[in-house]
Amino acid sequence: MNKILVLSTTKAKFILSTWHSNQYRTNTTLETLWKPFHVVTQEHFYHIGAKESNRNAMLEALVMNFIPKKIKSELNRQSQPLLFE
């Protein structure tokens, strides 16, 4: 059975951490495999790299099959909702 289908029908909650995009490319699996799920993004910066030019901003993504209570109350805000404070 397709793993994505199993995650769509389970009563269990899950969170998957993955990358969304950076200045060079976008994670296309978010639009293909993970589209039915809720995605929260947060930008962060990689401070580690052999060369300073390799240290770039990255948009991280949390994919989940539920909307956390904290985010539900903030969905009407214009700014990026926070998962944790």
C-alpha positions as CSV (number, residue, x, y, z in Angstrom):
1,M,0.0,0.0,0.0
2,N,1.2,3.5,-0.8
3,K,2.8,5.1,2.3
4,I,1.3,8.5,1.6
5,L,-2.2,6.9,1.5
6,V,-1.5,5.2,4.8
7,L,-0.6,8.5,6.4
8,S,-3.7,10.1,4.9
9,T,-6.0,7.6,6.5
10,T,-4.3,7.0,9.9
11,K,-5.7,8.4,13.1
12,A,-2.2,8.8,14.4
13,K,-0.6,12.3,14.1
14,F,2.7,12.7,12.3
15,I,5.2,15.5,11.6
16,L,7.9,15.3,8.9
17,S,10.8,17.7,8.8
18,T,12.1,18.4,5.4
19,W,13.5,21.3,3.3
20,H,11.1,23.5,1.3
21,S,13.4,25.7,-0.8
22,N,16.6,27.8,-1.0
23,Q,17.9,30.3,-3.5
24,Y,18.9,27.6,-6.0
25,R,16.0,25.1,-6.0
26,T,12.6,24.0,-4.6
27,N,11.6,20.7,-3.1
28,T,9.1,19.4,-5.7
29,T,8.0,16.5,-3.5
30,L,6.1,19.0,-1.3
31,E,3.8,19.7,-4.3
32,T,3.5,16.1,-5.5
33,L,3.6,13.8,-2.5
34,W,2.8,16.0,0.5
35,K,0.2,18.4,-1.1
36,P,-2.8,16.9,0.9
37,F,-1.1,17.7,4.2
38,H,-0.6,20.9,6.3
39,V,2.8,22.5,5.7
40,V,4.4,25.1,8.0
41,T,7.6,26.8,6.9
42,Q,10.3,28.6,8.8
43,E,13.4,30.2,7.4
44,H,16.8,29.6,9.0
45,F,20.4,30.2,8.0
46,Y,23.1,27.5,7.7
47,H,26.1,28.9,9.6
48,I,28.3,25.8,8.9
49,G,30.1,25.3,5.6
50,A,33.6,24.9,4.4
51,K,33.3,28.1,2.5
52,E,31.4,31.2,3.5
53,S,29.7,31.1,0.1
54,N,28.2,27.7,1.1
55,R,26.4,29.2,4.1
56,N,22.9,30.2,2.9
57,A,19.4,30.7,4.0
58,M,17.0,27.7,3.8
59,L,13.3,27.5,4.1
60,E,12.5,24.5,6.3
61,A,9.2,22.7,6.1
62,L,7.2,20.7,8.7
63,V,4.6,18.5,7.0
64,M,1.8,17.2,9.2
65,N,-1.6,15.6,9.0
66,F,-3.1,18.0,11.6
67,I,-3.1,21.7,12.4
68,P,-1.6,22.3,15.8
69,K,-3.9,24.3,18.2
70,K,-1.3,27.2,18.4
71,I,-1.4,27.6,14.6
72,K,-5.2,27.3,14.4
73,S,-5.6,30.4,16.5
74,E,-3.0,32.3,14.4
75,L,-4.1,31.4,10.9
76,N,-5.9,34.7,10.5
77,R,-2.7,36.7,11.1
78,Q,-0.8,38.1,8.2
79,S,2.6,37.0,9.4
80,Q,4.1,33.5,9.4
81,P,2.5,31.3,12.1
82,L,4.9,29.9,14.6
83,L,4.8,26.3,15.7
84,F,6.8,26.9,18.9
85,E,7.5,30.0,20.9
